Amino acid sequence: MPLPRHMLTNDGLVVLAKAGVGDGFLVDLIKHKRTLFDTSADALALLARHGLSEKVMRAVVEKQEEVQLRKPRLTVSPVGQAMGELEEGEAILVQPPGPRRLFRSEPERWYKITMR
């Protein structure tokens, strides 16, 4: 399953570094963007071979550890009707189990479940 386009990964860092983006900006992106990094020894060695500095690699390791320690927050909120397109991994819409409507005048209820 492909990752969302706005998720910063090891490959994204390599692309940005090859484009000439400096260490300071890369570290800022790592700190402030949604990320999913591979911090295995092989993956970090690959980043080094592509010319990423130790400063950037430290930021990658720190961010990935922070992400792994963070507890996911789940929110459930009712919505009036099924929404159009949702970004993958962002939210899902579900209907509660049981009869769709108790009364004809009662609208269908959908619930948006989001995990961050």
Z-matrix of the N, CA and C atoms (Angstrom, degrees):
N
C 1 1.441
C 2 1.528 1 108.61
N 3 1.329 2 118.06 1 124.23
C 4 1.463 3 119.81 2 -178.70
C 5 1.523 4 111.44 3 -70.17
N 6 1.325 5 114.61 4 151.15
C 7 1.461 6 120.55 5 178.20
C 8 1.521 7 110.36 6 -79.23
N 9 1.338 8 117.36 7 155.23
C 10 1.466 9 118.92 8 173.49
C 11 1.524 10 110.55 9 -58.73
N 12 1.314 11 116.76 10 148.43
C 13 1.470 12 121.30 11 -176.18
C 14 1.524 13 113.02 12 -61.86
N 15 1.314 14 118.36 13 -28.42
C 16 1.457 15 120.72 14 -176.84
C 17 1.529 16 113.01 15 -86.78
N 18 1.325 17 118.21 16 6.21
C 19 1.464 18 122.36 17 178.97
C 20 1.531 19 108.05 18 -88.20
N 21 1.333 20 117.01 19 123.84
C 22 1.461 21 121.58 20 -179.58
C 23 1.527 22 109.14 21 -86.00
N 24 1.319 23 116.29 22 127.67
C 25 1.467 24 122.89 23 -178.32
C 26 1.519 25 110.31 24 -125.61
N 27 1.323 26 115.81 25 177.94
C 28 1.467 27 120.86 26 175.71
C 29 1.525 28 110.75 27 -55.96
N 30 1.332 29 116.43 28 -45.02
C 31 1.467 30 120.26 29 -179.25
C 32 1.521 31 111.24 30 -61.80
N 33 1.326 32 116.71 31 -39.28
C 34 1.462 33 120.56 32 178.00
C 35 1.514 34 111.91 33 -62.59
N 36 1.320 35 116.37 34 -39.85
C 37 1.465 36 119.81 35 177.47
C 38 1.521 37 111.46 36 -62.72
N 39 1.327 38 115.95 37 -41.13
C 40 1.470 39 119.97 38 179.28
C 41 1.527 40 110.01 39 -62.88
N 42 1.326 41 117.16 40 -44.39
C 43 1.473 42 121.40 41 179.06
C 44 1.524 43 110.02 42 -59.39
N 45 1.328 44 117.01 43 -46.50
C 46 1.464 45 120.86 44 -179.13
C 47 1.528 46 111.68 45 -65.49
N 48 1.334 47 117.24 46 -41.80
C 49 1.468 48 120.80 47 179.58
C 50 1.519 49 111.03 48 -63.75
N 51 1.343 50 116.55 49 -41.53
C 52 1.469 51 120.11 50 178.29
C 53 1.521 52 111.44 51 -66.07
N 54 1.337 53 117.09 52 -25.81
C 55 1.464 54 121.14 53 178.10
C 56 1.528 55 111.40 54 -79.84
N 57 1.334 56 117.29 55 -5.42
C 58 1.457 57 120.87 56 176.35
C 59 1.517 58 115.00 57 97.44
N 60 1.323 59 117.43 58 11.10
C 61 1.468 60 120.29 59 178.15
C 62 1.526 61 108.81 60 -68.43
N 63 1.331 62 116.73 61 134.80
C 64 1.455 63 121.84 62 -176.32
C 65 1.519 64 113.90 63 -78.64
N 66 1.339 65 114.94 64 164.99
C 67 1.459 66 121.83 65 -178.00
C 68 1.526 67 113.30 66 -58.03
N 69 1.328 68 116.51 67 -43.52
C 70 1.465 69 120.14 68 -177.73
C 71 1.512 70 111.92 69 -59.07
N 72 1.328 71 116.49 70 -44.01
C 73 1.460 72 120.36 71 179.93
C 74 1.527 73 110.81 72 -69.47
N 75 1.330 74 117.16 73 -39.46
C 76 1.466 75 120.18 74 177.99
C 77 1.536 76 111.01 75 -61.19
N 78 1.332 77 116.67 76 -43.11
C 79 1.467 78 120.50 77 179.09
C 80 1.529 79 109.84 78 -64.25
N 81 1.330 80 117.93 79 -40.76
C 82 1.474 81 120.76 80 176.66
C 83 1.530 82 111.05 81 -60.85
N 84 1.328 83 116.88 82 -43.84
C 85 1.467 84 119.87 83 177.51
C 86 1.525 85 111.32 84 -60.80
N 87 1.312 86 116.29 85 -43.42
C 88 1.465 87 121.20 86 -179.99
C 89 1.529 88 110.22 87 -60.35
N 90 1.326 89 116.48 88 -41.59
C 91 1.459 90 120.55 89 -178.20
C 92 1.522 91 112.90 90 -70.30
N 93 1.336 92 117.71 91 -33.59
C 94 1.458 93 120.54 92 -168.36
C 95 1.526 94 115.90 93 -109.75
N 96 1.312 95 118.80 94 -12.01
C 97 1.469 96 121.15 95 -179.10
C 98 1.525 97 109.81 96 -98.56
N 99 1.336 98 114.41 97 162.34
C 100 1.466 99 119.61 98 170.38
C 101 1.512 100 106.83 99 -72.31
N 102 1.318 101 116.49 100 134.71
C 103 1.461 102 119.96 101 -173.32
C 104 1.523 103 111.53 102 -135.07
N 105 1.303 104 114.47 103 158.18
C 106 1.459 105 122.34 104 169.60
C 107 1.525 106 105.97 105 -148.38
N 108 1.316 107 115.26 106 97.60
C 109 1.452 108 120.77 107 -175.96
C 110 1.520 109 111.53 108 -105.23
N 111 1.326 110 114.76 109 147.72
C 112 1.456 111 122.27 110 169.90
C 113 1.526 112 105.47 111 -95.07
N 114 1.329 113 117.31 112 117.48
C 115 1.463 114 120.32 113 -177.97
C 116 1.530 115 111.93 114 -110.91
N 117 1.324 116 115.89 115 23.70
C 118 1.469 117 118.71 116 175.03
C 119 1.530 118 108.57 117 -67.47
N 120 1.318 119 115.46 118 162.33
C 121 1.471 120 120.10 119 -179.67
C 122 1.527 121 111.12 120 -58.41
N 123 1.326 122 117.05 121 -42.21
C 124 1.469 123 120.49 122 179.51
C 125 1.534 124 111.40 123 -62.85
N 126 1.318 125 116.61 124 -42.09
C 127 1.462 126 120.21 125 -178.51
C 128 1.531 127 111.28 126 -67.78
N 129 1.332 128 117.03 127 -41.10
C 130 1.467 129 119.67 128 177.93
C 131 1.528 130 110.95 129 -67.20
N 132 1.326 131 117.05 130 -37.80
C 133 1.467 132 120.44 131 176.93
C 134 1.528 133 110.14 132 -62.53
N 135 1.322 134 116.93 133 -38.55
C 136 1.462 135 120.59 134 178.02
C 137 1.529 136 110.83 135 -64.34
N 138 1.328 137 117.04 136 -41.44
C 139 1.464 138 119.87 137 176.68
C 140 1.531 139 110.56 138 -60.64
N 141 1.327 140 116.74 139 -42.03
C 142 1.463 141 120.46 140 178.60
C 143 1.530 142 111.01 141 -64.09
N 144 1.332 143 116.99 142 -40.85
C 145 1.470 144 119.92 143 178.85
C 146 1.529 145 111.54 144 -64.38
N 147 1.332 146 116.69 145 -27.22
C 148 1.465 147 120.36 146 177.76
C 149 1.526 148 111.71 147 -85.73
N 150 1.337 149 117.35 148 4.33
C 151 1.458 150 120.73 149 173.02
C 152 1.512 151 115.85 150 92.32
N 153 1.333 152 118.88 151 8.20
C 154 1.457 153 119.45 152 176.96
C 155 1.519 154 109.35 153 -73.37
N 156 1.318 155 115.68 154 139.68
C 157 1.463 156 120.82 155 -175.09
C 158 1.529 157 111.57 156 -75.91
N 159 1.331 158 114.39 157 165.19
C 160 1.459 159 120.33 158 176.35
C 161 1.528 160 110.48 159 -62.32
N 162 1.326 161 117.05 160 -34.41
C 163 1.466 162 121.44 161 178.41
C 164 1.535 163 110.61 162 -59.87
N 165 1.316 164 117.17 163 -44.57
C 166 1.460 165 121.71 164 179.58
C 167 1.531 166 109.90 165 -67.82
N 168 1.317 167 117.32 166 -42.70
C 169 1.463 168 120.30 167 -179.43
C 170 1.526 169 111.33 168 -65.19
N 171 1.329 170 117.63 169 -36.46
C 172 1.471 171 120.66 170 175.40
C 173 1.531 172 110.11 171 -62.34
N 174 1.328 173 117.04 172 -41.89
C 175 1.462 174 121.16 173 178.98
C 176 1.532 175 110.44 174 -63.01
N 177 1.320 176 116.74 175 -38.73
C 178 1.472 177 121.68 176 178.01
C 179 1.529 178 109.82 177 -61.57
N 180 1.322 179 117.19 178 -48.96
C 181 1.466 180 121.81 179 -178.52
C 182 1.526 181 110.42 180 -63.30
N 183 1.332 182 116.71 181 -45.31
C 184 1.466 183 120.16 182 179.82
C 185 1.528 184 111.84 183 -61.67
N 186 1.331 185 116.43 184 -44.01
C 187 1.464 186 119.67 185 -178.99
C 188 1.524 187 110.83 186 -65.53
N 189 1.323 188 117.74 187 -42.32
C 190 1.458 189 120.04 188 -178.79
C 191 1.529 190 110.69 189 -65.43
N 192 1.327 191 117.41 190 -37.93
C 193 1.467 192 120.06 191 176.40
C 194 1.524 193 110.39 192 -64.94
N 195 1.331 194 116.83 193 -40.74
C 196 1.471 195 121.51 194 178.08
C 197 1.537 196 110.77 195 -61.93
N 198 1.322 197 116.13 196 -43.58
C 199 1.466 198 121.07 197 -179.92
C 200 1.527 199 110.27 198 -64.04
N 201 1.312 200 117.81 199 -41.49
C 202 1.458 201 121.33 200 -178.18
C 203 1.527 202 111.82 201 -68.90
N 204 1.329 203 117.78 202 -30.21
C 205 1.462 204 121.22 203 -179.14
C 206 1.524 205 112.70 204 -83.40
N 207 1.326 206 117.50 205 -22.30
C 208 1.458 207 121.95 206 -177.36
C 209 1.523 208 109.99 207 -69.44
N 210 1.306 209 115.99 208 132.72
C 211 1.462 210 120.44 209 176.86
C 212 1.521 211 108.46 210 -80.76
N 213 1.328 212 117.36 211 133.98
C 214 1.462 213 118.70 212 177.95
C 215 1.523 214 110.93 213 -67.09
N 216 1.328 215 115.79 214 143.87
C 217 1.458 216 121.64 215 178.23
C 218 1.514 217 108.38 216 -107.37
N 219 1.310 218 115.86 217 123.16
C 220 1.455 219 121.52 218 -178.00
C 221 1.518 220 108.71 219 -106.56
N 222 1.328 221 116.87 220 128.98
C 223 1.459 222 120.83 221 176.30
C 224 1.522 223 108.63 222 -124.81
N 225 1.320 224 115.68 223 141.00
C 226 1.453 225 122.41 224 177.34
C 227 1.515 226 106.83 225 -124.60
N 228 1.330 227 116.61 226 125.08
C 229 1.459 228 119.55 227 -178.99
C 230 1.522 229 109.56 228 -140.89
N 231 1.343 230 116.23 229 137.92
C 232 1.463 231 119.01 230 179.20
C 233 1.522 232 110.78 231 -71.78
N 234 1.316 233 115.33 232 146.85
C 235 1.465 234 121.55 233 174.35
C 236 1.521 235 107.33 234 -129.75
N 237 1.320 236 115.98 235 154.72
C 238 1.458 237 120.91 236 -175.46
C 239 1.507 238 113.97 237 -64.41
N 240 1.315 239 117.85 238 -40.74
C 241 1.459 240 121.36 239 -178.91
C 242 1.511 241 108.42 240 -153.81
N 243 1.313 242 116.51 241 168.64
C 244 1.466 243 120.72 242 -179.60
C 245 1.520 244 109.14 243 -60.22
N 246 1.311 245 116.48 244 132.80
C 247 1.453 246 121.34 245 179.45
C 248 1.522 247 108.95 246 -83.49
N 249 1.315 248 116.15 247 163.66
C 250 1.460 249 121.80 248 178.81
C 251 1.513 250 111.13 249 -66.79
N 252 1.310 251 116.48 250 -123.60
C 253 1.454 252 120.52 251 -177.07
C 254 1.513 253 111.01 252 -81.61
N 255 1.314 254 115.09 253 139.97
C 256 1.456 255 121.79 254 175.03
C 257 1.513 256 107.92 255 -119.69
N 258 1.309 257 115.62 256 147.71
C 259 1.442 258 119.66 257 179.25
C 260 1.525 259 109.31 258 -73.63
N 261 1.314 260 117.12 259 137.20
C 262 1.454 261 121.97 260 -177.06
C 263 1.524 262 110.79 261 -58.09
N 264 1.326 263 115.33 262 132.84
C 265 1.451 264 120.34 263 178.95
C 266 1.510 265 114.09 264 84.07
N 267 1.314 266 118.81 265 -9.51
C 268 1.451 267 122.27 266 -177.04
C 269 1.522 268 112.10 267 -85.85
N 270 1.324 269 117.12 268 -49.51
C 271 1.458 270 119.63 269 -175.91
C 272 1.523 271 109.52 270 -160.72
N 273 1.320 272 115.28 271 158.19
C 274 1.459 273 120.68 272 172.38
C 275 1.514 274 107.80 273 -131.27
N 276 1.292 275 116.32 274 156.00
C 277 1.455 276 121.35 275 177.48
C 278 1.514 277 108.49 276 -114.25
N 279 1.319 278 116.39 277 134.18
C 280 1.458 279 120.72 278 178.92
C 281 1.517 280 109.79 279 -135.30
N 282 1.312 281 114.95 280 153.47
C 283 1.450 282 120.73 281 171.85
C 284 1.521 283 107.69 282 -100.40
N 285 1.330 284 117.23 283 146.20
C 286 1.458 285 118.34 284 177.75
C 287 1.521 286 110.26 285 -68.08
N 288 1.332 287 117.18 286 154.08
C 289 1.469 288 119.59 287 178.83
C 290 1.526 289 110.47 288 -68.58
N 291 1.312 290 116.05 289 163.15
C 292 1.455 291 120.36 290 176.77
C 293 1.513 292 111.38 291 101.92
N 294 1.338 293 115.66 292 -170.44
C 295 1.473 294 118.92 293 -178.17
C 296 1.530 295 110.55 294 -62.74
N 297 1.312 296 115.16 295 143.63
C 298 1.462 297 120.23 296 -177.76
C 299 1.524 298 111.91 297 -61.47
N 300 1.288 299 117.42 298 -44.39
C 301 1.461 300 120.75 299 -178.91
C 302 1.525 301 109.27 300 -139.84
N 303 1.300 302 115.35 301 138.83
C 304 1.456 303 119.00 302 174.76
C 305 1.526 304 109.82 303 -79.93
N 306 1.319 305 115.91 304 -38.77
C 307 1.460 306 122.03 305 -179.85
C 308 1.521 307 108.03 306 -129.28
N 309 1.294 308 117.14 307 149.89
C 310 1.464 309 120.65 308 -179.69
C 311 1.523 310 112.47 309 -59.44
N 312 1.328 311 117.21 310 -31.21
C 313 1.468 312 119.76 311 -177.65
C 314 1.529 313 112.64 312 -79.87
N 315 1.328 314 116.89 313 -10.95
C 316 1.470 315 119.76 314 -178.99
C 317 1.529 316 110.07 315 -81.28
N 318 1.341 317 117.92 316 125.69
C 319 1.469 318 119.43 317 179.89
C 320 1.527 319 111.44 318 -71.64
N 321 1.325 320 115.41 319 158.01
C 322 1.464 321 119.18 320 174.13
C 323 1.512 322 108.70 321 -64.25
N 324 1.306 323 116.29 322 141.95
C 325 1.463 324 120.02 323 176.90
C 326 1.527 325 108.67 324 -111.37
N 327 1.295 326 114.21 325 133.72
C 328 1.451 327 121.67 326 175.03
C 329 1.518 328 106.82 327 -121.00
N 330 1.328 329 115.79 328 153.44
C 331 1.453 330 120.40 329 178.96
C 332 1.523 331 109.35 330 -125.11
N 333 1.309 332 114.45 331 132.88
C 334 1.459 333 120.89 332 177.07
C 335 1.512 334 107.46 333 -95.98
N 336 1.329 335 116.64 334 127.25
C 337 1.461 336 122.30 335 179.40
C 338 1.516 337 107.15 336 -115.25
N 339 1.325 338 116.47 337 123.27
C 340 1.453 339 122.03 338 -176.73
C 341 1.522 340 109.53 339 -125.79
N 342 1.327 341 116.57 340 135.69
C 343 1.461 342 120.56 341 175.88
C 344 1.515 343 108.51 342 -122.06
N 345 1.296 344 115.78 343 127.45
C 346 1.477 345 121.39 344 177.77
C 347 1.497 346 109.69 345 -130.19
